[in-house]
Amino acid sequence: MRNKIFKGCFLLMIICSQSSFAQIVITNKKFSFGTTGRIGAAYSPNADGRTGRQLNLNNQGSLGGRMDQGDYVDFLPAFHFQPVVGGDSTKSTKIDMQARLSFYSGGTFLGNVDTKSNQGMIVALPEAFVEARNIMGSDWDVWAGSRWLRFDDVHVADYFYFDDHSATGWGVRHKNTRFSMFFPAAIDTAASNSTPYSFTNVISGGKNLIYRQREVFILEHTIPFKDNQNKLKFLAEFHVLEKSGKNSVQQYPSDNGWVLGAKLNTNLKTKLPGSFNQISLRYGSGIANGGDSGNTQTWRTYGAPDEVTHNYKGAYSLTAVEHILLNLSDKWSVNAYAVYTQSKGGANSDNKAMDYYKREIFNKKSEFNTGFRATYYFNNWFHILSELHYAVRKDGNQDAASMMKLVLAPTIVPTAERSVWARPHIRLIAEVSRYNDQAMNSLYSPFLGQSGAKRFGTYLGVRTEWWVF
């Protein structure tokens, strides 16, 4: 009997081992992997606790320079599919499934997660989509899923300024024309966005949280000219938000908005290639008057609703951007930008007004940011980066808060490439900022929020930045 039990157990172990082995055999070889990130250690010598904090003004994100931006690491796995139809069309068709795993610091350093503190790591999945390009050799592309669909950015300020449509949705493209539909989600509206998406439904007799969907329709068309040295892009958006149900506890009206914009990209002839100039103008109306806090998605509605109609019919936002890169020689490159934004919510007030949650928030703002980075190529692998930024923001009727920031960053470039896009970088960063009275007394920066009212802010660190796509 024991012998039979032993043989049975032995046979079961063999079957399980074979099943386990079958599960771990990977035959797919059509796979690629990318990554991007920024991480390192820093401190602010004149801040309480010396903890490194960003010197930029509040509500402007990285406008004002991004070298003191917080840690993050993204991993981008992608799977590549091949059509089964033979012929040349298989060479033209590109089918990809891409995901993005994002890790952000919730505290001092991204790697400090072993303390089980709530100041640890934040994980997100901002991308997971399938895209097919040049289907069967045609001029058609199609995609569906959730993705970071964004194009030109002011890299020194980490500012995707014109056509950042990052959200869940789908889209098609034929040659230079693209149509997309997005369904941005913001459940926790009471803690962030002023436009409420969630309401409490009592149809079933119990209270259930229901989500009302914003639908965003986007049409983009690009016109190349002068032998593709210039490209003019037009943008049109329409947003619609359905009212809350008749059986809801909160009664929110339906609302809508629209966006129009144009962007001109021009390739410039300099001693070294890669120079360009980009200029854009974008106007958003109604609930499409976003964004704020350094984000530029138009669906991030700004300000408070009208006091009577409770919608954003009179809201607007105007944003103008100038961005230029000049590769002057094998010794120097200069990158400069200027950004102006003026926004108002749906309320009549030019100062503060009540939002849907009975909070008093600012209903009007204006911002101006400008800065430049000069890159000196000491040799192939050692570059010296210097930056100067000026940022000013006026909320409502308050005095304008402003900051001037100077940055010096000797940088090791182990790839030995003389280019502003060479990565990875290993930087020694030294920054000093000066605040005006309004910024200083209102603690209008992450640094001031920790250190208290001070005229000057400091930041010292050693950090690395990389990307591989």
N, C-alpha and C positions, 0 to 999 in steps of 0.2 A: 504493500500500500504506500509506504513511504517512498519507495522507488518510483511509483507512478506519479506521486505528487511532485517529486523532484524533477522528473522528466517533463511534466506539464508546466512547471514554473520555468524551466530552462527554455522550453519551446516558446512560452509567452514572452520571455526576455528577448529572444531572437526576433520575434515578430515586432515587438515594440521598438527594438533598436533599428530594424529595417524601416519601420514607419517614420521614426525620428530622422533617420538618415535621408529618407525621401523628402521630408519637409525642409531640410536645410540645403538641398542641392539647388543652386541658383544657376540657371542657364542664360538669363538675360544679360547681354553685353552692350546693349544700346542705352547707355547710361552716362551722364556727365554730372559734375558737381562743381558748384561755384560758392564763393564766400565773399563777404564784405564786412568790415567792422572797424571799430576804433576803441582802443582800450589802453589803460595805463594808470599811473599813480600821480597824484598832484596834491598840493596843499596851498592854502592862502595864509601867508605869514601873519597878516594883521586881522584875521577873523577869529572869533571865539572858537576855541578848539582846533584852530588851524585847518579845519576840513576844507578841501578845495571846493569852491562853488563858482558857478558861471557868473561872469561880470555883466553880461548883457542886461538890458532893460526887461522888466516883466512884460508879458503879453506880446513879445516879439520873437520868441523862439531863439533861433540862431542868427537872426539879423543883427549884425554887429560883430560877426566873427564866430567861427565854429570850433576853434582849436580847444576851447575849454568846455565843449559839449560833453554830455555824459557818455558812459560806456555803452556800447552795443555790439552784438555779433550776430550776423545773419548767415545761415547756411542755405544754399539753393540747390537741392537735388532736382534733376530733370531726367525724364525718360523719353526716348526718341523712338517713334513708330515708323514702319516702312510700309507703303502701299503694296498690295499684292499684284496689281496690274503691271504688266511689263512695259518696256519701251522707255523713251526719254522722259515721260511724265513722272516716272518714279524718282528721277534725279531732281526734278523741279519741286516736287511736293515735300514740304517739311511739316512733320506732325510732332508736337512736343507736349508733354505734360510736365509742368513745373510747379514746385512748391517752395515756400520760403519759411524757414524756421527762425524766428527772431527772438533774441535774448537781450533784455534791457536791464540796466542796473536800477534797482529800487532803493539804493542807498549809496554808500561811499564808493565801493568798487564792485564790479560785476562778479568777480571770483569769490567774494566773501559770502558764501551761502552755507557754510558749515556751522554757523552760530545759531541756526534755526530762528533768526530774527526776522521780523516782518520787513526789515530793510534789506531784503534779499533780492532775488532775481525774478523778473517778470518775463513770461514766455507767451508768445503770440504766433498765430499762423495767418499772416496777412495775405499770403498768396497760395492758391491751389487752383490751377486752371489748365485747360487744354486749348491749344491753338494749332490750326492748320493753315499753312501759307502756300500760295501758288498751287492750289488744289489741281491735280492732274495737269500741271503746266499752264493753268489759266492765271488771270490777274486777280483772282478772288482769294481773300483770307477770311477766316472765321474763328471766333474764340468764344468760350463760355467758362464762367467760374468766378473766382475772386482774385484780383491782381492789383499790383501797383502799376497802373497804366499812367505814366507821367513821362514827360519829355525833357526839354531844356531846363537846366537849373543854374542858379548862381552858386557854384560849388563852395566858394569861400564863405558863404553864409548859409549853405544847406537849404536853399530856398527854391522850390519848384514853383515858378511864379505864374504860369499862364494856363497850362492844360494838365493839371494834376487831377485825374479822374479815378483815383484809387478807391475801389469799392467792388462789391459783387455785381455781376451783370453779364452782358453778352455784347458782341459786336461783329460787324462785317466791314470789310474794306475792299474797294475796287480801285486799283491804281492809286490815285492821290486823294480819293474821297473815302472818308470813314464815317460810319454811323454806329453809335453805341447806345445802349440803354442800361442804366445803373439803378441799383436798389440799395442806397446807403442805409446802414442800420445804426441807430443810436438809442438803445433801450434806456440807458441810465441818463435820461435827459435832464432830470432835476439837478444832477451834479455837474453838468457840463453845458450842453447846448441849450439856448433859450427857447427853441421851438420844441414843444412836447410831441413825442411820437407815441408814447404809451398812455393808455387810459384804462380805467377799471370797468369791466363789463359785468352786468348783473342779469343777463338773459337767462341763464340756467338757474337762477335763484341764489347762487353763490357769487362771490367776488372773484373774477378772473382778470389777470392782466393781459390786455390785448395790445397788439402792436399795429399802428397804422403806418402804411408804407409810403415813403416818398419815392416817386418815380422821376427819373432824370433822363431826358432824351437829348442826345448830343450829336451834332453834325459838324464835321471838320473837313476842310478842303485846302489843299496846298497847291500853290502855283509856282513852279520853278521857272526861272528866266535867267538870261545872260549866261548860257551854257552851264546851268545848274549852280552857278556861283551865288545866286540869290534865291531865296525861297520865301514866299509870302503865304502865311497860313491864316485862314479865317475860321472863327469859332462861333457856333450858335448853340445855345442850350435852352431847354424848357423844363421847368420843374413843376410838379403837381403833388399836392398832399391832401388826401381825402379827409373829410371831417370825421370826428369820433361818432360812434353809433348812437342812435336815439335812446338806447338802453344803458348808456354809459353814465358813470357817476360824474365825470368831468366832461363838460361840453366844449370841445375845441372846433372852431370853424375850419372849413376847407380853405386852402390857400394855394398860391402859385407864384411863379417868378420866371425870369428869363435872363439870359446872358448873351452879350455880343462882344467880340474881340477880334483883334488882328495882331499878328506878330511877323516881323521881318528879320530873317537871318541872312547875313551877308558875309561871305568869305573875303578876308582881306589879304592883300599881297604884302608880305614882309620878308625879311631876309631868310627866316625859317618858316616853313609851312605850319598850318594849323591855327592861324590868327582868324578872328571873327568879330562881328558886331551883331548884337541882338537887341531889338527894341520892340516893346509890346504895349498895347493899350487894351484894357478890358473893363467893361461896365456890366454890373449885375443889378437886377431890380427885384423887389419883393423878397420872397424867401430865398432867392438865389444871390443874396448880397454877401456871402461869406468870402473870405474867412478871417480868422483872428489868431493871435498867439503864434504867428509864424507859419500857420497852415494856410493854404490857399484854395482848398476845395470850396467851390461856390455853394455847396449844400450845407456848410457850417454857418447857418444863419446868424447874423450879428444883430444885437440890440433888442429892444423890447417891442411888443406889438402895440397897435393903436389902442388907445384907452376905451374907445367905444365899440369899434368893429372887431377888435381882438385879432386882426390879421396884420400882414406886413405890406399892405398895398403901396405905401409911400416910401418903403425902405430902398436903399441903393448903396452901391459901393463902386468906386472908381480906383483902378490900380494902373500905374504906369511904371515900366521897368526899362532901364538901360544897362546893358552888360557887354563888356568888351574884353578881349584877350589879344595881346600883342606879343608875339615872339620876336623880339627886336634883334637878337643876335644869339650866338652860342654862349653868351655870358648872361643875358638878361631876358626875362619875360615879365610882363605887367598885366595883371587882371584887375579890372575895376567894375563897380556897379553903383547904381542909384535906384532907389525904390520909393515911390510916393503912393500913399493910400489914403482915401477919405471915405468913411462909411457912416451911414445913419440907419437906425432901426425904423420900425413902423410907427412909433409914437411921435407926437409933435415936439416933445422936449429936445432941446439941444444939450441937455445935461443928463439927468437920470430919470428913469421911469420904471414902473412896475412891470415885471414879467409875469408869465402865467402862474408862477409859484409864489406871487406876492413878495418877491425879492426886488429891491431897488438896485438896478444895474445901469451902467452907462449906456446911453442911446446914441452917442455920436463920438467919433474919434478921428484923428488925423495922425499920420506917421510919415516920417521921412528918414531914410537910411542911406548912407553912402560909405564907401570904403574901397580900399585897393590892397592888393598883395603884390609885392615885388619879389621875384625869385632871382637870386644871384647864383649862377652855376660856378662855384669855386673850382670844382673839377667834376668829373663824371659822377662820382659817388657821394660828394659832399656839397649840399645846396644850403643856402641861407635864405630863409623865408622871413620877410618883414611885412607887417600889416598895420594899417591905420584905419579906424572905423569911427563914424559919427552916427549916433542914433538919437532921434527925438520923437516923443509921442505925447499927444495931448488928448486926455480923456474928458469929454464933456466941457464944462466951463473951468476946469482946473487949470492951473499953470502947467506949461509943458515941462515934462521931465526929459532930461538929456544926458547923454554919456559920450565921452571920447575915450577910445581905447587904443593903446599902442602895443604891438606884439613883435617879439623877436624870437625866431625859432631856427637855430642851427639844426640841420636835418641830414641824417645818413640815408642814402638811397642805394641799397646793396645791388639793385639791378643795373646800376651805372648808366642810367638813361637820362639824358639832358632834356627833360620834358616836365611840364607842370602836371602831367597825368601819370608820371612814373610812380609806381607803388610796388612794394610797401615802403612806407616812411617810418623812421624812428626819430622822433623829434624831442629836443630839449626846448621847452616852452617857457617863456617869461612874458607876463602881461601886467600892464598897469592901466587902470581906468580912472577917469575923473568924472564925478557926478555934479550936476547943478543942485541948487538948493531944493527944488521940488523933488527930484529923484532921491536925494539924500534923506530928506525929512520924512518922506512917505515910504522909505525902505523899498524903493522901486527896482529891485534886482534880487536874484537869489543870494548873491553875496551880502547885500545890505540886510536882507531878511535874517541872516545868521549873525552878522557882525554888529548890527546896529548902525545908526546914522554916522557915516564916515565920508569924507570928501573923496578919498582915494581907495580903490580896491586893488588887490594884488592876486596873482595866480602864478604858481611855479609848478612845473611837472615834467615828466618824461612819459611820452605817449606814442603809440604806434597806430598807423592807419593803413588799411590794405583793401584790395579788391581783386578778385579773379572771377571772370564770367565765362 
